[in-house]
Amino acid sequence: MSHQVVGHVIQQLLTDENLRLRFALDPDETIAELICGGVELTAEEIEVFVRTDARLWFWSPALVGHRLH
């Protein structure tokens, strides 16, 4: 799948508190909801998101600096 789609999911996880909390509690269900909503991820991309430590998505400006790219 495209880097653009993966980047969009990452941006959503970093900026959407509700999505981030749902993902932390149930990553499988949250990814399934995104896919049902039209997000096209490969099996490998899904596996990477699901296996990622959910604490990663709870960033703060103190941890990543003032800019998010």
KOLNUFI-332839 format. One line per field, with one value per residue (C-alpha): residue number from 1; residue in one letter; x, y, z. Coordinates in nm, 2 decimals. Example, Ala and Ser with C-alpha at 12.3 -4.5 7.8 and 13.67 -1.06 7.14 Angstrom:
REM KOLNUFI-332839
k = [1, 2] $
r = [a, s] $
px = [1.23, 1.37] $
py = [-0.45, -0.11] $
pz = [0.78, 0.71] $
//
This chain:
REM KOLNUFI-332839
k = [1, 2, 3, 4, 5, 6, 7, 8, 9, 10, 11, 12, 13, 14, 15, 16, 17, 18, 19, 20, 21, 22, 23, 24, 25, 26, 27, 28, 29, 30, 31, 32, 33, 34, 35, 36, 37, 38, 39, 40, 41, 42, 43, 44, 45, 46, 47, 48, 49, 50, 51, 52, 53, 54, 55, 56, 57, 58, 59, 60, 61, 62, 63, 64, 65, 66, 67, 68, 69] $
r = [m, s, h, q, v, v, g, h, v, i, q, q, l, l, t, d, e, n, l, r, l, r, f, a, l, d, p, d, e, t, i, a, e, l, i, c, g, g, v, e, l, t, a, e, e, i, e, v, f, v, r, t, d, a, r, l, w, f, w, s, p, a, l, v, g, h, r, l, h] $
px = [0.00, 0.11, 0.32, 0.05, -0.21, 0.03, 0.12, -0.24, -0.31, 0.00, -0.12, -0.46, -0.32, -0.10, -0.37, -0.71, -0.73, -1.04, -0.89, -0.56, -0.75, -0.95, -0.64, -0.46, -0.74, -0.81, -0.58, -0.73, -1.08, -0.96, -0.77, -1.07, -1.29, -1.04, -1.04, -1.42, -1.41, -1.21, -0.85, -0.66, -0.37, -0.18, -0.16, 0.20, 0.10, -0.18, 0.06, 0.30, 0.03, -0.11, 0.23, 0.34, 0.36, 0.05, 0.26, 0.42, 0.10, 0.08, 0.34, 0.38, 0.57, 0.82, 0.90, 0.91, 0.99, 0.77, 0.72, 0.56, 0.64] $
py = [0.00, 0.36, 0.54, 0.81, 0.58, 0.46, 0.82, 0.91, 0.64, 0.75, 1.11, 1.01, 0.80, 1.10, 1.36, 1.19, 1.12, 0.91, 0.69, 0.67, 0.55, 0.30, 0.17, 0.14, -0.07, -0.28, -0.24, -0.52, -0.38, -0.02, -0.13, -0.33, -0.01, 0.19, -0.07, -0.09, 0.29, 0.26, 0.27, 0.02, -0.15, -0.46, -0.76, -0.66, -0.30, -0.42, -0.65, -0.37, -0.14, -0.41, -0.51, -0.16, -0.06, 0.16, 0.40, 0.52, 0.71, 0.90, 1.16, 1.50, 1.81, 1.75, 1.41, 1.50, 1.87, 2.15, 2.03, 1.71, 1.62] $
pz = [0.00, -0.03, 0.22, 0.20, 0.35, 0.63, 0.70, 0.73, 0.98, 1.18, 1.17, 1.29, 1.58, 1.69, 1.66, 1.73, 2.11, 2.08, 1.81, 2.01, 2.32, 2.13, 1.96, 2.29, 2.44, 2.13, 1.83, 1.63, 1.65, 1.58, 1.27, 1.15, 1.19, 0.99, 0.71, 0.71, 0.68, 0.36, 0.47, 0.26, 0.44, 0.35, 0.59, 0.67, 0.75, 0.97, 1.16, 1.22, 1.36, 1.58, 1.71, 1.78, 2.15, 2.19, 2.42, 2.10, 2.00, 2.33, 2.23, 2.37, 2.25, 2.53, 2.38, 2.01, 2.00, 1.88, 1.53, 1.40, 1.04] $
//
